[in-house]
């Protein structure tokens, strides 16, 4: 079963900390977003293996965009 990690707001992608194939634990930071000079860590919602990373540094996400998928 896969778990989608979604953006909760419109923001710039500041850092991508994981790659496809990485093992993560629930609560690990996957991506750091930047909005209004604030850094917002996006954490894994489940433990597993990252099967998709749908953002890149310097990009922009909209509310509800899928940032990553964890299998």
N, CA, C and O atoms as a Tripos MOL2 file, in Angstrom:
@<TRIPOS>MOLECULE
protein
  284   283    71     0     0
PROTEIN
NO_CHARGES

@<TRIPOS>ATOM
      1 N           0.8460   -1.1870    0.0000 N.3       1 UNK1
      2 CA          0.0000    0.0000    0.0000 C.3       1 UNK1
      3 C           0.8870    1.2450    0.0000 C.2       1 UNK1
      4 O           1.8630    1.3220    0.7470 O.2       1 UNK1
      5 N           0.5440    2.2030   -0.8320 N.am      2 UNK2
      6 CA          1.3800    3.3980   -0.9250 C.3       2 UNK2
      7 C           0.7670    4.5560   -0.1380 C.2       2 UNK2
      8 O          -0.4470    4.6340    0.0450 O.2       2 UNK2
      9 N           1.6290    5.4380    0.3120 N.am      3 UNK3
     10 CA          1.2430    6.6040    1.1020 C.3       3 UNK3
     11 C           1.7340    7.8440    0.3600 C.2       3 UNK3
     12 O           2.9310    8.0020    0.1230 O.2       3 UNK3
     13 N           0.7930    8.7280   -0.0080 N.am      4 UNK4
     14 CA          1.1730    9.9670   -0.6830 C.3       4 UNK4
     15 C           1.4430   11.0620    0.3470 C.2       4 UNK4
     16 O           0.6650   11.2530    1.2810 O.2       4 UNK4
     17 N           2.5390   11.7690    0.1700 N.am      5 UNK5
     18 CA          2.8730   12.9160    1.0100 C.3       5 UNK5
     19 C           2.5450   14.1500    0.1790 C.2       5 UNK5
     20 O           3.1140   14.3440   -0.8940 O.2       5 UNK5
     21 N           1.6220   14.9920    0.6730 N.am      6 UNK6
     22 CA          1.1450   16.1300   -0.1150 C.3       6 UNK6
     23 C           1.5210   17.4590    0.5270 C.2       6 UNK6
     24 O           1.7390   17.5500    1.7350 O.2       6 UNK6
     25 N           1.5920   18.4810   -0.3110 N.am      7 UNK7
     26 CA          1.8740   19.8400    0.1590 C.3       7 UNK7
     27 C           0.6360   20.4030    0.8500 C.2       7 UNK7
     28 O          -0.4850   20.2340    0.3700 O.2       7 UNK7
     29 N           0.8490   21.0660    1.9660 N.am      8 UNK8
     30 CA         -0.2580   21.6550    2.7120 C.3       8 UNK8
     31 C          -0.4810   23.1180    2.3630 C.2       8 UNK8
     32 O          -1.4450   23.7320    2.8190 O.2       8 UNK8
     33 N           0.4290   23.6850    1.5380 N.am      9 UNK9
     34 CA          0.3070   25.0930    1.1600 C.3       9 UNK9
     35 C           1.1160   25.3450   -0.1000 C.2       9 UNK9
     36 O           1.9150   24.5060   -0.5160 O.2       9 UNK9
     37 N           0.9070   26.4990   -0.7000 N.am     10 UNK10
     38 CA          1.7330   26.9350   -1.8260 C.3      10 UNK10
     39 C           3.0910   27.3440   -1.2590 C.2      10 UNK10
     40 O           3.1610   28.1260   -0.3110 O.2      10 UNK10
     41 N           4.1710   26.8140   -1.8410 N.am     11 UNK11
     42 CA          5.5080   27.1170   -1.3210 C.3      11 UNK11
     43 C           6.5580   26.8060   -2.3750 C.2      11 UNK11
     44 O           6.2910   26.1060   -3.3520 O.2      11 UNK11
     45 N           7.7500   27.3330   -2.1610 N.am     12 UNK12
     46 CA          8.9050   27.0120   -2.9890 C.3      12 UNK12
     47 C           9.6020   25.7890   -2.4030 C.2      12 UNK12
     48 O           9.6370   25.6140   -1.1850 O.2      12 UNK12
     49 N          10.1520   24.9480   -3.2650 N.am     13 UNK13
     50 CA         10.9140   23.7870   -2.8100 C.3      13 UNK13
     51 C          12.3470   24.2570   -2.5790 C.2      13 UNK13
     52 O          13.0570   24.6080   -3.5220 O.2      13 UNK13
     53 N          12.7650   24.2600   -1.3060 N.am     14 UNK14
     54 CA         14.0870   24.7510   -0.9510 C.3      14 UNK14
     55 C          15.1300   23.6410   -1.0170 C.2      14 UNK14
     56 O          16.1810   23.8090   -1.6370 O.2      14 UNK14
     57 N          14.8400   22.4960   -0.3720 N.am     15 UNK15
     58 CA         15.7680   21.3590   -0.3840 C.3      15 UNK15
     59 C          14.9900   20.0550   -0.5050 C.2      15 UNK15
     60 O          13.9360   19.8810    0.1050 O.2      15 UNK15
     61 N          15.5360   19.1460   -1.3060 N.am     16 UNK16
     62 CA         15.0060   17.7840   -1.4080 C.3      16 UNK16
     63 C          16.0280   16.8780   -0.7410 C.2      16 UNK16
     64 O          17.1770   16.8050   -1.1790 O.2      16 UNK16
     65 N          15.6190   16.1900    0.3140 N.am     17 UNK17
     66 CA         16.5430   15.4190    1.1440 C.3      17 UNK17
     67 C          16.5290   13.9150    0.8570 C.2      17 UNK17
     68 O          17.3580   13.1780    1.3910 O.2      17 UNK17
     69 N          15.5920   13.4550    0.0170 N.am     18 UNK18
     70 CA         15.4980   12.0180   -0.2810 C.3      18 UNK18
     71 C          15.4870   11.8090   -1.7930 C.2      18 UNK18
     72 O          15.2250   12.7260   -2.5700 O.2      18 UNK18
     73 N          15.7790   10.5770   -2.1760 N.am     19 UNK19
     74 CA         15.7350   10.1660   -3.5760 C.3      19 UNK19
     75 C          14.8990    8.9060   -3.6920 C.2      19 UNK19
     76 O          14.6490    8.2200   -2.7010 O.2      19 UNK19
     77 N          14.4680    8.6060   -4.9050 N.am     20 UNK20
     78 CA         13.7440    7.3680   -5.1570 C.3      20 UNK20
     79 C          14.6040    6.1980   -4.6830 C.2      20 UNK20
     80 O          15.7970    6.1400   -4.9800 O.2      20 UNK20
     81 N          14.0030    5.2770   -3.9530 N.am     21 UNK21
     82 CA         14.7140    4.1000   -3.4630 C.3      21 UNK21
     83 C          15.2050    4.2380   -2.0310 C.2      21 UNK21
     84 O          15.6050    3.2470   -1.4210 O.2      21 UNK21
     85 N          15.1820    5.4560   -1.4800 N.am     22 UNK22
     86 CA         15.6290    5.6510   -0.0950 C.3      22 UNK22
     87 C          14.6220    5.0530    0.8800 C.2      22 UNK22
     88 O          13.4120    5.1440    0.6710 O.2      22 UNK22
     89 N          15.1340    4.4380    1.9510 N.am     23 UNK23
     90 CA         14.2770    3.9650    3.0410 C.3      23 UNK23
     91 C          14.0990    5.1010    4.0320 C.2      23 UNK23
     92 O          15.0650    5.7700    4.3970 O.2      23 UNK23
     93 N          12.8590    5.3210    4.4690 N.am     24 UNK24
     94 CA         12.5590    6.3850    5.4290 C.3      24 UNK24
     95 C          11.7110    5.8400    6.5610 C.2      24 UNK24
     96 O          11.0040    4.8440    6.4070 O.2      24 UNK24
     97 N          11.7930    6.5070    7.6980 N.am     25 UNK25
     98 CA         10.9500    6.1790    8.8470 C.3      25 UNK25
     99 C           9.8910    7.2710    8.9940 C.2      25 UNK25
    100 O          10.1120    8.4170    8.6040 O.2      25 UNK25
    101 N           8.7640    6.9110    9.5490 N.am     26 UNK26
    102 CA          7.7180    7.9000    9.7930 C.3      26 UNK26
    103 C           8.3100    9.0580   10.5970 C.2      26 UNK26
    104 O           8.9570    8.8410   11.6220 O.2      26 UNK26
    105 N           8.0870   10.2860   10.1270 N.am     27 UNK27
    106 CA          8.6140   11.4690   10.8080 C.3      27 UNK27
    107 C           9.9110   11.9970   10.2250 C.2      27 UNK27
    108 O          10.3200   13.1100   10.5540 O.2      27 UNK27
    109 N          10.5820   11.2140    9.3530 N.am     28 UNK28
    110 CA         11.7960   11.7110    8.6950 C.3      28 UNK28
    111 C          11.4390   12.8730    7.7750 C.2      28 UNK28
    112 O          10.3800   12.8660    7.1460 O.2      28 UNK28
    113 N          12.3120   13.8660    7.6950 N.am     29 UNK29
    114 CA         12.0880   14.9940    6.7970 C.3      29 UNK29
    115 C          12.4630   14.5880    5.3790 C.2      29 UNK29
    116 O          13.5740   14.1200    5.1290 O.2      29 UNK29
    117 N          11.5150   14.7720    4.4460 N.am     30 UNK30
    118 CA         11.7240   14.4200    3.0420 C.3      30 UNK30
    119 C          12.1610   15.6290    2.2270 C.2      30 UNK30
    120 O          13.0670   15.5470    1.3970 O.2      30 UNK30
    121 N          11.5010   16.7460    2.4800 N.am     31 UNK31
    122 CA         11.6840   17.9690    1.6990 C.3      31 UNK31
    123 C          11.5470   19.1490    2.6430 C.2      31 UNK31
    124 O          10.8070   19.0820    3.6250 O.2      31 UNK31
    125 N          12.2580   20.2300    2.3490 N.am     32 UNK32
    126 CA         12.0550   21.4720    3.0930 C.3      32 UNK32
    127 C          11.5040   22.5040    2.1200 C.2      32 UNK32
    128 O          12.1220   22.8230    1.1050 O.2      32 UNK32
    129 N          10.3270   23.0160    2.4560 N.am     33 UNK33
    130 CA          9.6870   24.0540    1.6520 C.3      33 UNK33
    131 C           9.9990   25.4090    2.2590 C.2      33 UNK33
    132 O          10.3760   25.5040    3.4270 O.2      33 UNK33
    133 N           9.8410   26.4600    1.4600 N.am     34 UNK34
    134 CA         10.0550   27.8260    1.9380 C.3      34 UNK34
    135 C           8.8640   28.6550    1.5080 C.2      34 UNK34
    136 O           8.4730   28.6640    0.3410 O.2      34 UNK34
    137 N           8.2930   29.3560    2.4860 N.am     35 UNK35
    138 CA          7.1700   30.2420    2.2040 C.3      35 UNK35
    139 C           7.2440   31.4180    3.1560 C.2      35 UNK35
    140 O           7.3490   31.2310    4.3680 O.2      35 UNK35
    141 N           7.1910   32.6220    2.6230 N.am     36 UNK36
    142 CA          7.2340   33.8440    3.4270 C.3      36 UNK36
    143 C           8.4260   33.8420    4.3870 C.2      36 UNK36
    144 O           8.2880   34.1940    5.5580 O.2      36 UNK36
    145 N           9.6090   33.4390    3.8740 N.am     37 UNK37
    146 CA         10.8760   33.4210    4.6330 C.3      37 UNK37
    147 C          10.9040   32.3820    5.7500 C.2      37 UNK37
    148 O          11.8060   32.4040    6.5870 O.2      37 UNK37
    149 N           9.9320   31.4740    5.7760 N.am     38 UNK38
    150 CA          9.9090   30.4090    6.7860 C.3      38 UNK38
    151 C          10.2430   29.0800    6.1210 C.2      38 UNK38
    152 O           9.8080   28.8120    5.0010 O.2      38 UNK38
    153 N          11.0170   28.2510    6.8150 N.am     39 UNK39
    154 CA         11.3120   26.8980    6.3360 C.3      39 UNK39
    155 C          10.2720   25.9390    6.9150 C.2      39 UNK39
    156 O          10.0230   25.9310    8.1210 O.2      39 UNK39
    157 N           9.6770   25.1380    6.0500 N.am     40 UNK40
    158 CA          8.6380   24.2010    6.4750 C.3      40 UNK40
    159 C           9.0760   22.7830    6.1280 C.2      40 UNK40
    160 O           9.0810   22.4180    4.9530 O.2      40 UNK40
    161 N           9.4450   21.9700    7.1290 N.am     41 UNK41
    162 CA          9.8250   20.5800    6.8230 C.3      41 UNK41
    163 C           8.5850   19.7510    6.4760 C.2      41 UNK41
    164 O           7.5410   19.8680    7.1170 O.2      41 UNK41
    165 N           8.7260   18.9170    5.4520 N.am     42 UNK42
    166 CA          7.6610   17.9880    5.0690 C.3      42 UNK42
    167 C           8.1430   16.6080    5.4750 C.2      42 UNK42
    168 O           9.1680   16.1290    4.9880 O.2      42 UNK42
    169 N           7.4000   15.9720    6.3690 N.am     43 UNK43
    170 CA          7.8350   14.7070    6.9590 C.3      43 UNK43
    171 C           7.1180   13.5100    6.3520 C.2      43 UNK43
    172 O           6.0000   13.6200    5.8480 O.2      43 UNK43
    173 N           7.7880   12.3650    6.4140 N.am     44 UNK44
    174 CA          7.1850   11.1110    5.9670 C.3      44 UNK44
    175 C           6.0010   10.7830    6.8610 C.2      44 UNK44
    176 O           6.0930   10.8630    8.0860 O.2      44 UNK44
    177 N           4.8940   10.4150    6.2400 N.am     45 UNK45
    178 CA          3.6850   10.0650    6.9950 C.3      45 UNK45
    179 C           3.6300    8.5850    7.3300 C.2      45 UNK45
    180 O           2.7280    8.1350    8.0360 O.2      45 UNK45
    181 N           4.6080    7.8180    6.8160 N.am     46 UNK46
    182 CA          4.6890    6.3800    7.0880 C.3      46 UNK46
    183 C           6.1260    5.9330    6.8560 C.2      46 UNK46
    184 O           6.9040    6.6250    6.1980 O.2      46 UNK46
    185 N           6.4690    4.7780    7.3980 N.am     47 UNK47
    186 CA          7.7870    4.1910    7.1350 C.3      47 UNK47
    187 C           7.7160    3.3750    5.8510 C.2      47 UNK47
    188 O           6.6740    2.8110    5.5170 O.2      47 UNK47
    189 N           8.8320    3.3200    5.1380 N.am     48 UNK48
    190 CA          8.8680    2.5190    3.9230 C.3      48 UNK48
    191 C           9.9590    2.9890    2.9850 C.2      48 UNK48
    192 O          10.9430    3.5990    3.4060 O.2      48 UNK48
    193 N           9.7720    2.6970    1.6970 N.am     49 UNK49
    194 CA         10.7350    3.0670    0.6610 C.3      49 UNK49
    195 C          10.1210    4.1320   -0.2310 C.2      49 UNK49
    196 O           8.9710    4.0120   -0.6530 O.2      49 UNK49
    197 N          10.8910    5.1710   -0.5170 N.am     50 UNK50
    198 CA         10.4180    6.2420   -1.3950 C.3      50 UNK50
    199 C          10.3380    5.6940   -2.8200 C.2      50 UNK50
    200 O          11.3520    5.2820   -3.3840 O.2      50 UNK50
    201 N           9.1370    5.6870   -3.4020 N.am     51 UNK51
    202 CA          8.9740    5.1790   -4.7630 C.3      51 UNK51
    203 C           8.8650    6.3040   -5.7890 C.2      51 UNK51
    204 O           9.0850    6.0860   -6.9810 O.2      51 UNK51
    205 N           8.5240    7.5110   -5.3220 N.am     52 UNK52
    206 CA          8.4370    8.6620   -6.2220 C.3      52 UNK52
    207 C           8.8440    9.9190   -5.4640 C.2      52 UNK52
    208 O           8.4980   10.0900   -4.2960 O.2      52 UNK52
    209 N           9.5820   10.7950   -6.1380 N.am     53 UNK53
    210 CA          9.8330   12.1500   -5.6500 C.3      53 UNK53
    211 C           9.3970   13.0660   -6.7930 C.2      53 UNK53
    212 O          10.0150   13.0700   -7.8580 O.2      53 UNK53
    213 N           8.3430   13.8340   -6.5740 N.am     54 UNK54
    214 CA          7.7190   14.5950   -7.6500 C.3      54 UNK54
    215 C           8.0760   16.0770   -7.6500 C.2      54 UNK54
    216 O           7.4320   16.8630   -8.3450 O.2      54 UNK54
    217 N           9.0870   16.4710   -6.8840 N.am     55 UNK55
    218 CA          9.4970   17.8750   -6.8240 C.3      55 UNK55
    219 C          11.0040   17.9700   -7.0240 C.2      55 UNK55
    220 O          11.7330   16.9890   -6.8790 O.2      55 UNK55
    221 N          11.4480   19.1670   -7.3570 N.am     56 UNK56
    222 CA         12.8900   19.4120   -7.4630 C.3      56 UNK56
    223 C          13.1920   20.7650   -6.8380 C.2      56 UNK56
    224 O          12.3300   21.6420   -6.7760 O.2      56 UNK56
    225 N          14.4340   20.9210   -6.3730 N.am     57 UNK57
    226 CA         14.8400   22.1610   -5.7180 C.3      57 UNK57
    227 C          14.6400   23.3360   -6.6680 C.2      57 UNK57
    228 O          14.9990   23.2700   -7.8440 O.2      57 UNK57
    229 N          14.0660   24.4030   -6.1400 N.am     58 UNK58
    230 CA         13.7900   25.5880   -6.9400 C.3      58 UNK58
    231 C          12.3960   25.5890   -7.5500 C.2      58 UNK58
    232 O          11.9630   26.5950   -8.1120 O.2      58 UNK58
    233 N          11.6950   24.4670   -7.4430 N.am     59 UNK59
    234 CA         10.3390   24.3780   -7.9840 C.3      59 UNK59
    235 C           9.3120   24.9660   -7.0300 C.2      59 UNK59
    236 O           9.6480   25.4230   -5.9370 O.2      59 UNK59
    237 N           8.0730   24.9480   -7.4520 N.am     60 UNK60
    238 CA          6.9680   25.4660   -6.6450 C.3      60 UNK60
    239 C           5.9220   24.3660   -6.5230 C.2      60 UNK60
    240 O           5.6400   23.6550   -7.4880 O.2      60 UNK60
    241 N           5.3480   24.2300   -5.3300 N.am     61 UNK61
    242 CA          4.2410   23.2910   -5.1230 C.3      61 UNK61
    243 C           2.9810   24.0750   -4.7740 C.2      61 UNK61
    244 O           3.0310   25.1390   -4.1580 O.2      61 UNK61
    245 N           1.8700   23.5180   -5.1850 N.am     62 UNK62
    246 CA          0.5650   24.0720   -4.8510 C.3      62 UNK62
    247 C          -0.0530   23.2070   -3.7590 C.2      62 UNK62
    248 O           0.3150   22.0420   -3.6090 O.2      62 UNK62
    249 N          -0.9800   23.7620   -3.0040 N.am     63 UNK63
    250 CA         -1.6680   22.9960   -1.9750 C.3      63 UNK63
    251 C          -2.2810   21.7450   -2.5960 C.2      63 UNK63
    252 O          -2.9970   21.8260   -3.5940 O.2      63 UNK63
    253 N          -1.9960   20.5840   -1.9990 N.am     64 UNK64
    254 CA         -2.5430   19.3250   -2.4790 C.3      64 UNK64
    255 C          -1.6510   18.5740   -3.4640 C.2      64 UNK64
    256 O          -1.9240   17.4160   -3.7790 O.2      64 UNK64
    257 N          -0.5790   19.2190   -3.9600 N.am     65 UNK65
    258 CA          0.3490   18.5210   -4.8630 C.3      65 UNK65
    259 C           1.0180   17.3640   -4.1390 C.2      65 UNK65
    260 O           1.3620   17.4810   -2.9630 O.2      65 UNK65
    261 N           1.2070   16.2380   -4.8390 N.am     66 UNK66
    262 CA          1.8960   15.0800   -4.2690 C.3      66 UNK66
    263 C           3.3970   15.3490   -4.3560 C.2      66 UNK66
    264 O           3.9540   15.4900   -5.4450 O.2      66 UNK66
    265 N           4.0420   15.4170   -3.1860 N.am     67 UNK67
    266 CA          5.4800   15.6610   -3.1210 C.3      67 UNK67
    267 C           6.2540   14.3680   -3.3030 C.2      67 UNK67
    268 O           7.2360   14.3230   -4.0430 O.2      67 UNK67
    269 N           5.8090   13.3210   -2.6280 N.am     68 UNK68
    270 CA          6.4930   12.0310   -2.7000 C.3      68 UNK68
    271 C           5.5000   10.9130   -2.4080 C.2      68 UNK68
    272 O           4.4310   11.1330   -1.8390 O.2      68 UNK68
    273 N           5.8870    9.7100   -2.8150 N.am     69 UNK69
    274 CA          5.0860    8.5180   -2.5190 C.3      69 UNK69
    275 C           5.9800    7.5250   -1.8110 C.2      69 UNK69
    276 O           7.1080    7.2700   -2.2330 O.2      69 UNK69
    277 N           5.4590    6.9610   -0.7190 N.am     70 UNK70
    278 CA          6.1970    5.9770    0.0850 C.3      70 UNK70
    279 C           5.4640    4.6430   -0.0280 C.2      70 UNK70
    280 O           4.2530    4.5680    0.1840 O.2      70 UNK70
    281 N           6.2120    3.5900   -0.3640 N.am     71 UNK71
    282 CA          5.6330    2.2380   -0.4780 C.3      71 UNK71
    283 C           5.8880    1.4790    0.8010 C.2      71 UNK71
    284 O           5.4860    0.3210    0.9220 O.2      71 UNK71
@<TRIPOS>BOND
     1     1     2 1
     2     2     3 1
     3     3     4 2
     4     3     5 am
     5     5     6 1
     6     6     7 1
     7     7     8 2
     8     7     9 am
     9     9    10 1
    10    10    11 1
    11    11    12 2
    12    11    13 am
    13    13    14 1
    14    14    15 1
    15    15    16 2
    16    15    17 am
    17    17    18 1
    18    18    19 1
    19    19    20 2
    20    19    21 am
    21    21    22 1
    22    22    23 1
    23    23    24 2
    24    23    25 am
    25    25    26 1
    26    26    27 1
    27    27    28 2
    28    27    29 am
    29    29    30 1
    30    30    31 1
    31    31    32 2
    32    31    33 am
    33    33    34 1
    34    34    35 1
    35    35    36 2
    36    35    37 am
    37    37    38 1
    38    38    39 1
    39    39    40 2
    40    39    41 am
    41    41    42 1
    42    42    43 1
    43    43    44 2
    44    43    45 am
    45    45    46 1
    46    46    47 1
    47    47    48 2
    48    47    49 am
    49    49    50 1
    50    50    51 1
    51    51    52 2
    52    51    53 am
    53    53    54 1
    54    54    55 1
    55    55    56 2
    56    55    57 am
    57    57    58 1
    58    58    59 1
    59    59    60 2
    60    59    61 am
    61    61    62 1
    62    62    63 1
    63    63    64 2
    64    63    65 am
    65    65    66 1
    66    66    67 1
    67    67    68 2
    68    67    69 am
    69    69    70 1
    70    70    71 1
    71    71    72 2
    72    71    73 am
    73    73    74 1
    74    74    75 1
    75    75    76 2
    76    75    77 am
    77    77    78 1
    78    78    79 1
    79    79    80 2
    80    79    81 am
    81    81    82 1
    82    82    83 1
    83    83    84 2
    84    83    85 am
    85    85    86 1
    86    86    87 1
    87    87    88 2
    88    87    89 am
    89    89    90 1
    90    90    91 1
    91    91    92 2
    92    91    93 am
    93    93    94 1
    94    94    95 1
    95    95    96 2
    96    95    97 am
    97    97    98 1
    98    98    99 1
    99    99   100 2
   100    99   101 am
   101   101   102 1
   102   102   103 1
   103   103   104 2
   104   103   105 am
   105   105   106 1
   106   106   107 1
   107   107   108 2
   108   107   109 am
   109   109   110 1
   110   110   111 1
   111   111   112 2
   112   111   113 am
   113   113   114 1
   114   114   115 1
   115   115   116 2
   116   115   117 am
   117   117   118 1
   118   118   119 1
   119   119   120 2
   120   119   121 am
   121   121   122 1
   122   122   123 1
   123   123   124 2
   124   123   125 am
   125   125   126 1
   126   126   127 1
   127   127   128 2
   128   127   129 am
   129   129   130 1
   130   130   131 1
   131   131   132 2
   132   131   133 am
   133   133   134 1
   134   134   135 1
   135   135   136 2
   136   135   137 am
   137   137   138 1
   138   138   139 1
   139   139   140 2
   140   139   141 am
   141   141   142 1
   142   142   143 1
   143   143   144 2
   144   143   145 am
   145   145   146 1
   146   146   147 1
   147   147   148 2
   148   147   149 am
   149   149   150 1
   150   150   151 1
   151   151   152 2
   152   151   153 am
   153   153   154 1
   154   154   155 1
   155   155   156 2
   156   155   157 am
   157   157   158 1
   158   158   159 1
   159   159   160 2
   160   159   161 am
   161   161   162 1
   162   162   163 1
   163   163   164 2
   164   163   165 am
   165   165   166 1
   166   166   167 1
   167   167   168 2
   168   167   169 am
   169   169   170 1
   170   170   171 1
   171   171   172 2
   172   171   173 am
   173   173   174 1
   174   174   175 1
   175   175   176 2
   176   175   177 am
   177   177   178 1
   178   178   179 1
   179   179   180 2
   180   179   181 am
   181   181   182 1
   182   182   183 1
   183   183   184 2
   184   183   185 am
   185   185   186 1
   186   186   187 1
   187   187   188 2
   188   187   189 am
   189   189   190 1
   190   190   191 1
   191   191   192 2
   192   191   193 am
   193   193   194 1
   194   194   195 1
   195   195   196 2
   196   195   197 am
   197   197   198 1
   198   198   199 1
   199   199   200 2
   200   199   201 am
   201   201   202 1
   202   202   203 1
   203   203   204 2
   204   203   205 am
   205   205   206 1
   206   206   207 1
   207   207   208 2
   208   207   209 am
   209   209   210 1
   210   210   211 1
   211   211   212 2
   212   211   213 am
   213   213   214 1
   214   214   215 1
   215   215   216 2
   216   215   217 am
   217   217   218 1
   218   218   219 1
   219   219   220 2
   220   219   221 am
   221   221   222 1
   222   222   223 1
   223   223   224 2
   224   223   225 am
   225   225   226 1
   226   226   227 1
   227   227   228 2
   228   227   229 am
   229   229   230 1
   230   230   231 1
   231   231   232 2
   232   231   233 am
   233   233   234 1
   234   234   235 1
   235   235   236 2
   236   235   237 am
   237   237   238 1
   238   238   239 1
   239   239   240 2
   240   239   241 am
   241   241   242 1
   242   242   243 1
   243   243   244 2
   244   243   245 am
   245   245   246 1
   246   246   247 1
   247   247   248 2
   248   247   249 am
   249   249   250 1
   250   250   251 1
   251   251   252 2
   252   251   253 am
   253   253   254 1
   254   254   255 1
   255   255   256 2
   256   255   257 am
   257   257   258 1
   258   258   259 1
   259   259   260 2
   260   259   261 am
   261   261   262 1
   262   262   263 1
   263   263   264 2
   264   263   265 am
   265   265   266 1
   266   266   267 1
   267   267   268 2
   268   267   269 am
   269   269   270 1
   270   270   271 1
   271   271   272 2
   272   271   273 am
   273   273   274 1
   274   274   275 1
   275   275   276 2
   276   275   277 am
   277   277   278 1
   278   278   279 1
   279   279   280 2
   280   279   281 am
   281   281   282 1
   282   282   283 1
   283   283   284 2
@<TRIPOS>SUBSTRUCTURE
     1 UNK1         2 RESIDUE 1 A UNK
     2 UNK2         6 RESIDUE 1 A UNK
     3 UNK3        10 RESIDUE 1 A UNK
     4 UNK4        14 RESIDUE 1 A UNK
     5 UNK5        18 RESIDUE 1 A UNK
     6 UNK6        22 RESIDUE 1 A UNK
     7 UNK7        26 RESIDUE 1 A UNK
     8 UNK8        30 RESIDUE 1 A UNK
     9 UNK9        34 RESIDUE 1 A UNK
    10 UNK10       38 RESIDUE 1 A UNK
    11 UNK11       42 RESIDUE 1 A UNK
    12 UNK12       46 RESIDUE 1 A UNK
    13 UNK13       50 RESIDUE 1 A UNK
    14 UNK14       54 RESIDUE 1 A UNK
    15 UNK15       58 RESIDUE 1 A UNK
    16 UNK16       62 RESIDUE 1 A UNK
    17 UNK17       66 RESIDUE 1 A UNK
    18 UNK18       70 RESIDUE 1 A UNK
    19 UNK19       74 RESIDUE 1 A UNK
    20 UNK20       78 RESIDUE 1 A UNK
    21 UNK21       82 RESIDUE 1 A UNK
    22 UNK22       86 RESIDUE 1 A UNK
    23 UNK23       90 RESIDUE 1 A UNK
    24 UNK24       94 RESIDUE 1 A UNK
    25 UNK25       98 RESIDUE 1 A UNK
    26 UNK26      102 RESIDUE 1 A UNK
    27 UNK27      106 RESIDUE 1 A UNK
    28 UNK28      110 RESIDUE 1 A UNK
    29 UNK29      114 RESIDUE 1 A UNK
    30 UNK30      118 RESIDUE 1 A UNK
    31 UNK31      122 RESIDUE 1 A UNK
    32 UNK32      126 RESIDUE 1 A UNK
    33 UNK33      130 RESIDUE 1 A UNK
    34 UNK34      134 RESIDUE 1 A UNK
    35 UNK35      138 RESIDUE 1 A UNK
    36 UNK36      142 RESIDUE 1 A UNK
    37 UNK37      146 RESIDUE 1 A UNK
    38 UNK38      150 RESIDUE 1 A UNK
    39 UNK39      154 RESIDUE 1 A UNK
    40 UNK40      158 RESIDUE 1 A UNK
    41 UNK41      162 RESIDUE 1 A UNK
    42 UNK42      166 RESIDUE 1 A UNK
    43 UNK43      170 RESIDUE 1 A UNK
    44 UNK44      174 RESIDUE 1 A UNK
    45 UNK45      178 RESIDUE 1 A UNK
    46 UNK46      182 RESIDUE 1 A UNK
    47 UNK47      186 RESIDUE 1 A UNK
    48 UNK48      190 RESIDUE 1 A UNK
    49 UNK49      194 RESIDUE 1 A UNK
    50 UNK50      198 RESIDUE 1 A UNK
    51 UNK51      202 RESIDUE 1 A UNK
    52 UNK52      206 RESIDUE 1 A UNK
    53 UNK53      210 RESIDUE 1 A UNK
    54 UNK54      214 RESIDUE 1 A UNK
    55 UNK55      218 RESIDUE 1 A UNK
    56 UNK56      222 RESIDUE 1 A UNK
    57 UNK57      226 RESIDUE 1 A UNK
    58 UNK58      230 RESIDUE 1 A UNK
    59 UNK59      234 RESIDUE 1 A UNK
    60 UNK60      238 RESIDUE 1 A UNK
    61 UNK61      242 RESIDUE 1 A UNK
    62 UNK62      246 RESIDUE 1 A UNK
    63 UNK63      250 RESIDUE 1 A UNK
    64 UNK64      254 RESIDUE 1 A UNK
    65 UNK65      258 RESIDUE 1 A UNK
    66 UNK66      262 RESIDUE 1 A UNK
    67 UNK67      266 RESIDUE 1 A UNK
    68 UNK68      270 RESIDUE 1 A UNK
    69 UNK69      274 RESIDUE 1 A UNK
    70 UNK70      278 RESIDUE 1 A UNK
    71 UNK71      282 RESIDUE 1 A UNK
